[in-house]
Amino acid sequence: MTGGAERGAASGVPHGSLLVAFAEATAGGDDDALARARAALLAALGAAALVDAAAVTSNFERMVRIADATGIPLDAPIAALSVDLRRDLGIDAYASAAQTPAPGRMARALARWVGPFVPRLLHRAGRSSQSSGRG
C-alpha cells in the first residue's frame, strides 16, 4: 500500500516492519496478505501482541469511520496548515473532505508563514508536557 514496512523497519520500533505490514494488510483488501501478516506477527510476537495490534488497527478504523460518517470538518487553522499535505496525500479526494471549507487567501498566506515553525512548536510542547508529567 504505502511501502511503510521499510519505514517500520527503520523506525527503531521493535518488529516495526511486521506491525506496519499488518496494519497495511488490515486496511487493504487482500485476504492472503492479511493472513500472511497475521501469521508473521503471531510467530514473532505471540497471540497477545497480535490481539493488541488488531485492537489498535480496529480502533483506528472505527474512529475514521465515525469521523467520516459525522462529517467532522478540520478546524480552520489545521485546514490552512495542512493544505499541501492533504493535496500531496490525496485526502481532499475523499467525500468527507467536502465538510472542511477551503481556507481563504489570508489564512493560506499566514499558514505559509507560520507553517515552518509548527513542527518545532509541537516538539517543544510535547517535551514540556512530558517534563511536567502530562505526557
Secondary structure, 3 states (H helix, E strand, C coil): CCCHHHHHHHCCCCCHHHHHHHHHHHHCCCHHHHHHHHHHHHHHHCHHHHHHHHHHHHHHHHHHHHHHHHCCCCCHHHHHHCHHHHHHHCHHHCHHHHHCCCCCHHHHHHHHHHHHHHHHHHHHHHHHHHHCCCC
